[in-house]
Amino acid sequence: MTALELVVTALDDPVPGVRSVTFAAADGSEVLPTYVPGSHLVVDCGGRTNAYSLTGDAVCPPTYSISVLRLDDGAGGSRWIHDELSVGDVVEARLPRSAFAPASKATRHLLVAGGIGVTPILSHVRAADQWGRDVQVLYAHREGRGAHVAELRELAGDRLELYTDQAGFVARLEEVLAAQPLGTHLYVCGPTAMMDHVLARAAELGWPPSRLHSERFGIDVLDPGEPFTVTVAESGTTLDVPSGTSLLEALLEAGHDIPNLCRQGVCGECRVPVVGGRPLHRDLFLTEDEKEAADVLMCCVSRADGPTLEVSLR
Amino acid sequence: MPKLEHTSVPLWATASPTVAPEPDCGGASYLLVGVGAQGREQVATWADALSGHPVARVVGDHADYVGVDLAAALAEAQVGVRVRIAGPVSSCLALRGVAVNAGVEDDELHVAATAKGTIDVWCSHCTSTSAVEAEIDDVVRCRGCGRSLLVYHHVSRRTGRFLGFQIDAEALPDGLSAEVAS
């Protein structure tokens, strides 16, 4: 079973622009499936699916909680949650999944959050508190917009540091990255530019890839891409993929049933084997090795590196 | 035997420990560990190439003593350190265990075996360890209990010892027939 029916039991706006939603099982079950800290819930937001990090207790939770930042220029999922969703509404969701779990071998966890990126970090801090793990938390947010600060303070005490000015955060980050005992793992979630900065500085200060963990909300708006044609190996049919249309959209349009979910190159659902031509990878799902091998692509965001591509849809 | 890269046995711990990939130079500091004359030599070569970087050395003639010093150095170490180990295979395996236990990740660790020498085989029956000149799949005599041990293609990341178990554990003793045994 991968689908869940959830009923909204509470709505709250802890800070301006952020809505926290609490769900319980729609069938009245007292316990929802346990999840790994840092997991996200893929919610059907009035026809489109969006992934939101779970912020509550992860073990046998009676409820699931998410916090959603309203994005007026987003694709509409956050507006739907802010404007349409009411207490008592039933929504479809997938089982929680995680690509941002705590490393079991780590002896210390350095958690860095930016803005609404605090949500999976809160989940990590809760788990750290329950298991007595050593944590340090840096949380950068805009003045007056720090969601979940009170809960973090209660859980992490003086191991939580808050920053509302970029210069202060950047300076402190340098000190902290340069002085972590061996065994520390770094986790970062926040706006793309901030995450890129944290990961780049960590690498420059000698952090190896194995110690770096990041959760991206999704790809920033991608360029529309060059047009190309795609051949479906089994039927030999050729389709045009114009600039601004994704390969996934073109294939669906032509009647091919391609499983898909996030349409942001994150979830891994729409993986398609490539049998001819070179893919132009633009996803966050495949590993570098897989991208190098060039025999598969995530068709929701990736395109052809050249005029043609041949895929297998068996 | 399966391909070694699908087992816990690192390539540098096999018969031809010469194919060492280039070590990672992306560290903020380096801890260079050498056992024996060739190990010290390799450490000196590394240190020359790393001139200008923060480098600490832990060298000696016995892996046990070097291991104590390595553990002490790692207890003080910070993220950003890279550990390089040079010495005979059994020393490298044992010292890798020290590093792994201290929280060193695989992408922070570089091993250059300088010689094959003996390997440590751990007896799964009496739990004693025998230092023997042997290859994987050889049969050796356990120093603890005298059993004939097959050197299995598994080496512990934690202790650096190969797994050994009695080669004929399922054979009936002489003079005992299958009917009597059942």
Chai-1 contact restraints between the chains, C-beta under 6 A:
chainA,res_idxA,chainB,res_idxB,connection_type,confidence,min_distance_angstrom,max_distance_angstrom,comment,restraint_id
A,T107,B,G103,contact,1.0,0.0,6.0,A-B,restraint_1
A,Q180,B,Q78,contact,1.0,0.0,6.0,A-B,restraint_2
A,Q180,B,V79,contact,1.0,0.0,6.0,A-B,restraint_3
A,L182,B,L74,contact,1.0,0.0,6.0,A-B,restraint_4
A,L182,B,A77,contact,1.0,0.0,6.0,A-B,restraint_5
A,L182,B,V79,contact,1.0,0.0,6.0,A-B,restraint_6
A,L182,B,G103,contact,1.0,0.0,6.0,A-B,restraint_7
A,G183,B,G103,contact,1.0,0.0,6.0,A-B,restraint_8
A,T184,B,V79,contact,1.0,0.0,6.0,A-B,restraint_9
A,L205,B,A28,contact,1.0,0.0,6.0,A-B,restraint_10
A,L205,B,G80,contact,1.0,0.0,6.0,A-B,restraint_11
A,G206,B,G27,contact,1.0,0.0,6.0,A-B,restraint_12
A,G206,B,A28,contact,1.0,0.0,6.0,A-B,restraint_13
A,G206,B,G80,contact,1.0,0.0,6.0,A-B,restraint_14
A,W207,B,V79,contact,1.0,0.0,6.0,A-B,restraint_15
A,P208,B,E105,contact,1.0,0.0,6.0,A-B,restraint_16
A,P208,B,D107,contact,1.0,0.0,6.0,A-B,restraint_17
A,P208,B,E108,contact,1.0,0.0,6.0,A-B,restraint_18
A,S210,B,E105,contact,1.0,0.0,6.0,A-B,restraint_19
A,S210,B,D107,contact,1.0,0.0,6.0,A-B,restraint_20
